[in-house]
């Protein structure tokens, strides 16, 4: 081929690729940052290939993994890195996000009912739950939330600086034992990013979310149902976008057999089934697309298997990590006031001190502040039947003679 002709083709490829990236307007930086990591050292790309081989072999050795029937709880620390007051999100907003994440990973979200029939049988309860950590790296009690003021008013999200206190961010807690989530302002239109297993230095391992799209109470539509975090945690456990592992991929393999190939991202869209961008109807309601939050609804069984493989092979320290936070308000866990077990499955026990002996009352609120249950407590140790509550985070209030104690608990 003559040099001028080759130059013309290369120039066309460059502008075509640039146009595709621009058209996609990537709200997720995960694939882009990984490509940059690959470009730094060919060994990084070979490591990624080896990981995929390990996952295939692991899944072949465990054909029944999707029917394991055991829930794994992952301890989370949320690092709020803020400059202006609106970036310093409330505890309630954070709890609403954890609740949404748990609904999505357990297939308890309302949107499951609207999934097209052709995909219904593929919906997965991933059997992963997430809770705010109850113990910090020094073994001290914590509510699983850190708050750090930064002088960066442009947007520290999506930069290496967010992971380092000395650079205006917040140092990670041991990433082998905690899922670190940094929440901050991002420059531009980026919603979030995540490190894939083994990518980059351990100090930067975790997920980053734009504060504007974190939580379900005051987040900005159409990304106000907490699905930005659901999407990025998918990457954290080694899920790819449905169109393939590269930013400019189209109809490429995402290494999951039950997700149809795709080319369209559906960014800022809420399509009506069926829509086709490759050879089959697109599963645009999958959490790994870019659709509006209200149109997202599912992980597949194949994605569940891949995430469990990544957890077992590359993030196994999370399997034996610390406890969940039991209280973030008032003093129900102090002195003689005890709330247990937490998380609770069917019955929540309360052992209150003398101030709450007698016919005290209790109220349970969900993360939206709605009263979902109320009743009366007995003397000494009281028990509350919580089996009818949906899995998620709740606030328990104890009331007696004008005294109020409050605490959060997690319902499995």
Secondary structure in CASP SS format (residue, H / E / C, confidence):
PFRMAT SS
TARGET T0000
AUTHOR 0000-0000-0000
METHOD secondary structure of the structure
MODEL  1
X C 1.00
X C 1.00
X H 1.00
X H 1.00
X H 1.00
X H 1.00
X H 1.00
X H 1.00
X H 1.00
X H 1.00
X H 1.00
X H 1.00
X H 1.00
X H 1.00
X H 1.00
X H 1.00
X H 1.00
X H 1.00
X H 1.00
X H 1.00
X H 1.00
X H 1.00
X H 1.00
X H 1.00
X C 1.00
X C 1.00
X C 1.00
X E 1.00
X C 1.00
X H 1.00
X H 1.00
X H 1.00
X H 1.00
X H 1.00
X H 1.00
X H 1.00
X H 1.00
X H 1.00
X H 1.00
X H 1.00
X C 1.00
X H 1.00
X H 1.00
X H 1.00
X H 1.00
X H 1.00
X H 1.00
X H 1.00
X H 1.00
X H 1.00
X H 1.00
X H 1.00
X H 1.00
X H 1.00
X H 1.00
X H 1.00
X H 1.00
X H 1.00
X H 1.00
X H 1.00
X H 1.00
X C 1.00
X C 1.00
X C 1.00
X H 1.00
X H 1.00
X H 1.00
X C 1.00
X C 1.00
X C 1.00
X C 1.00
X E 1.00
X E 1.00
X E 1.00
X E 1.00
X E 1.00
X E 1.00
X E 1.00
X E 1.00
X E 1.00
X E 1.00
X E 1.00
X C 1.00
X C 1.00
X H 1.00
X H 1.00
X H 1.00
X C 1.00
X C 1.00
X C 1.00
X H 1.00
X H 1.00
X H 1.00
X H 1.00
X H 1.00
X H 1.00
X H 1.00
X H 1.00
X H 1.00
X H 1.00
X H 1.00
X H 1.00
X H 1.00
X H 1.00
X H 1.00
X C 1.00
X C 1.00
X C 1.00
X C 1.00
X H 1.00
X H 1.00
X H 1.00
X H 1.00
X H 1.00
X C 1.00
X C 1.00
X H 1.00
X H 1.00
X H 1.00
X H 1.00
X C 1.00
X C 1.00
X E 1.00
X C 1.00
X C 1.00
X C 1.00
X C 1.00
X E 1.00
X E 1.00
X E 1.00
X E 1.00
X E 1.00
X E 1.00
X C 1.00
X E 1.00
X C 1.00
X C 1.00
X C 1.00
X C 1.00
X C 1.00
X E 1.00
X C 1.00
X C 1.00
X C 1.00
X E 1.00
X E 1.00
X E 1.00
X E 1.00
X E 1.00
X C 1.00
X C 1.00
X C 1.00
X C 1.00
X C 1.00
X C 1.00
X C 1.00
X E 1.00
X C 1.00
X C 1.00
X H 1.00
X H 1.00
X H 1.00
X H 1.00
X C 1.00
X H 1.00
X H 1.00
X H 1.00
X C 1.00
X C 1.00
X C 1.00
X C 1.00
X C 1.00
X C 1.00
X C 1.00
X C 1.00
X C 1.00
X C 1.00
X C 1.00
X E 1.00
X E 1.00
X E 1.00
X E 1.00
X E 1.00
X E 1.00
X C 1.00
X E 1.00
X C 1.00
X C 1.00
X C 1.00
X C 1.00
X C 1.00
X E 1.00
X E 1.00
X E 1.00
X C 1.00
X C 1.00
X C 1.00
X C 1.00
X C 1.00
X C 1.00
X C 1.00
X H 1.00
X H 1.00
X H 1.00
X C 1.00
X C 1.00
X E 1.00
X E 1.00
X E 1.00
X E 1.00
X H 1.00
X H 1.00
X H 1.00
X C 1.00
X C 1.00
X C 1.00
X C 1.00
X C 1.00
X C 1.00
X C 1.00
X C 1.00
X C 1.00
X C 1.00
X C 1.00
X C 1.00
X C 1.00
X H 1.00
X H 1.00
X H 1.00
X H 1.00
X H 1.00
X H 1.00
X H 1.00
X H 1.00
X H 1.00
X H 1.00
X C 1.00
X C 1.00
X C 1.00
X C 1.00
X E 1.00
X C 1.00
X C 1.00
X E 1.00
X C 1.00
X C 1.00
X C 1.00
X C 1.00
X C 1.00
X C 1.00
X C 1.00
X C 1.00
X C 1.00
X C 1.00
X C 1.00
X C 1.00
X C 1.00
X C 1.00
X C 1.00
X C 1.00
X C 1.00
X C 1.00
X C 1.00
X C 1.00
X C 1.00
X C 1.00
X C 1.00
X C 1.00
X C 1.00
X C 1.00
X C 1.00
X C 1.00
X C 1.00
X C 1.00
X C 1.00
X E 1.00
X C 1.00
X C 1.00
X C 1.00
X C 1.00
X E 1.00
X C 1.00
X C 1.00
X C 1.00
X C 1.00
X E 1.00
X C 1.00
X C 1.00
X C 1.00
X C 1.00
X C 1.00
X C 1.00
X H 1.00
X H 1.00
X H 1.00
X C 1.00
X C 1.00
X E 1.00
X C 1.00
X E 1.00
X H 1.00
X H 1.00
X H 1.00
X H 1.00
X H 1.00
X H 1.00
X H 1.00
X H 1.00
X H 1.00
X H 1.00
X H 1.00
X H 1.00
X H 1.00
X H 1.00
X C 1.00
X H 1.00
X H 1.00
X H 1.00
X H 1.00
X H 1.00
X C 1.00
X C 1.00
X C 1.00
X E 1.00
X C 1.00
X C 1.00
X C 1.00
X C 1.00
X C 1.00
X C 1.00
X C 1.00
X C 1.00
X C 1.00
X C 1.00
X C 1.00
X C 1.00
X C 1.00
X E 1.00
X E 1.00
X E 1.00
X C 1.00
X C 1.00
X C 1.00
X E 1.00
X C 1.00
X C 1.00
X E 1.00
X E 1.00
X E 1.00
X E 1.00
X E 1.00
X C 1.00
X C 1.00
X H 1.00
X H 1.00
X H 1.00
X C 1.00
X C 1.00
X C 1.00
X C 1.00
X E 1.00
X E 1.00
X E 1.00
X E 1.00
X E 1.00
X C 1.00
X C 1.00
X C 1.00
X C 1.00
X C 1.00
X E 1.00
X E 1.00
X E 1.00
X E 1.00
X E 1.00
X E 1.00
X C 1.00
X C 1.00
X C 1.00
X C 1.00
X E 1.00
X E 1.00
X E 1.00
X E 1.00
X E 1.00
X C 1.00
X C 1.00
X C 1.00
X C 1.00
X C 1.00
X C 1.00
X E 1.00
X E 1.00
X E 1.00
X E 1.00
X E 1.00
X E 1.00
X E 1.00
X E 1.00
X E 1.00
X C 1.00
X C 1.00
X E 1.00
X E 1.00
X E 1.00
X E 1.00
X E 1.00
X E 1.00
X E 1.00
X E 1.00
X E 1.00
X C 1.00
END
